[in-house]
Amino acid sequence: MTSVVLHPRIREVITALDDAQHEMERVCATISPEQESRRVGDGWTVAQVVEHMAIVEDGAGRIVNGIAKQVAGLAETDESSVAPSLARYRVPDPSARKVVAPEVVHPTGGASVAESLARMQHSRSRLVALLESVSGTALGAASFPHPIFGPLDGYQWGLLAAQHQLRHLVQLRHILAS
């Protein structure tokens, strides 16, 4: 977390992103090269799951950047929590509901866990730096459609990136335990 004074909404999103990223890095550090090709049934391999997350992370950052450009100069006056706005999308047990990812975020299968994790770390750093730079800007004033959840504002896209990561961490743990 940064020492810069951040708007409470931005701080909330960055905290969620940081917490999810730290857990992702912790889990990925335990994956051996032999485990990268492990899969359950006809699902993605461990390496493909991590590659998918890196692709999604990069896309989420681009979307938040586009929203930030739309609302540039518009001051945020609301300091209430933004997390409840995504509570309806939380799935307590992600294995209970399979979500079919759009083709655009399917992994190619050509990246190792380390390569995808490095890509994800780079994208996450860019997203956090962007959020810090627009702290105090009304990211809730514009939206971009998610293929499953519909229109999400800039805060929600940031929070969704963290939730997406946590969802796939459950999947990774399940694959690794099999």
N, C-alpha and C positions, 0 to 999 in steps of 0.2 A: 504494500500500500504506500502511497505517496505522502509526503509531508505537506503538500499543497492543500489549502483549505478548499474543500469541494462542496458543491451543493449537495444536500442530503440525498436527493434522488440519484445523483451520479455516484456518490459514495456507496449507496446501497447496491447499485448495479456492479460497480467495480469489486466490491467485497464478494458478491456472489460469483463473479468471474474468477477472481483470485482463488477463492476456496475450491471451486470446481477444478481449476487448473492444477493446483497443488495436489489434489487427490489423483488427478489423471497422471501427473508425473510420478507420483508414488507408485501407482499400480503399474505403469509402463516400465518402471525401473526393475520390476520383478519378472518381467517377461523374458524368457530365454529364447535364443534363436530357434530352437526346436518347437517352441510353443506358438510361434508366429503363424504357422500353417494349420494350427488346430481350429476345428470348427465343430459345431453341433448340427447334425443333420445336413440339410442342404443350405444352411445359412452361410454368412460371410465368415472368413477366417479372422483370427485375431488381428493380423496385419491389415486386412481389408476394413475392419471396424474402425481402427485408428485412422486409416487413410480417409474413410468417409467423414470422420469427425474433423479432420484437417480441412477437407473440402468445404464442409458446412461452415466451419469457423471463418474461413476466408470470405465466403459469401455473406455471412452475417455482418462482418466488418464493412464490406462494401455497401451493404444496405444501410447500416447506421450512418456511414459517411454521406450517402445520398440524402438521407433524412436531415442530417445536420446542415447540409447545404441549403435545403429547402427552408429551414427555420432560422437561418443565420440572422442574428440581430434581434431575435424575439426572446425577451427575457422570461425565465421561468419564475412564476410567482407561487406555485404550489410546492409545498415541502412534504406532503403526505407520502407514505410508502407506495411504491409502485408494484411491489411483489404480489399483493392481492389480485392485481389485474390479470395475472397469469395463473392463479391458483386453480382455476377450472381446468387447466390443461395438464396439471400434474397427475401422474399415474403412480399410485403407491407401489405397485408391482409392475414394472415395465414388461416383464415377461408375460403378463396376463393379456396384453394387447399389443400385437405386432403392428408396427406402422411400416407401410411400404414406402420407401424413399423414392422421390422422383428420380428419373434416370440421370438428370444433370448432376446429382450428388452421389451417384454410384461410384465405388472405388474401381480403379483400373486393375488393381492387383499387382501393380509393378513397384510398389513402395514398401520398404521395410517399416517396422514399428518406429525405429529411430529416425528415419527420414520423415515419416508423417508427424511424429511428435515434434521434431524441429520445425516443420512447416506450421504446425498448430501453435507452437510457442511464439513464432514470429508473428503470425496473424493475431494472436491474443495480445501480444505487446503493442501492436499497431492499434487494435481496438481500444485497449485501455488508454493509450496515449491520446487517441481521438476523443474519448469520453472526457478525459481530464481537460483537454483543450476547449471543449464546448460546455464545461461545467457552468451552470446558470442559464443555459439556453433551453428553451422549451421544446425538448425532444418529443414531448407528448402531443405536440400540435400538428404533426404530420405522420403519415403511416405509409406502409408498403405491404402488399398482400403476401401472406405466407401461403404456400400451396395447400396446407391442411387446415390451419387455424384462421385464415382470413386476414383482414387488415390488422397489423401490429404497429405500434408507434416505436420510436427510437429506443425508449427505455425497455419496452417489451422485447424488442429484438436482442438487446444486450442480455436481458435476463433469460431469454429463451436459449441463447448460446450456452449459458451455464447449465440450464436444465437439460439441454440436449446432451451435454457432456456427461452429466450425472446419470442420465438414462442409459447411455451406452457403457458407462462404468459397470452398471449392474450386468449388462450383457457380457462384457469382457470377463467379469468375475465368474459368471456362469460357464462360459466357454472354458476358461482356465481350470475350473474345478472339475470339468467333465473328464 
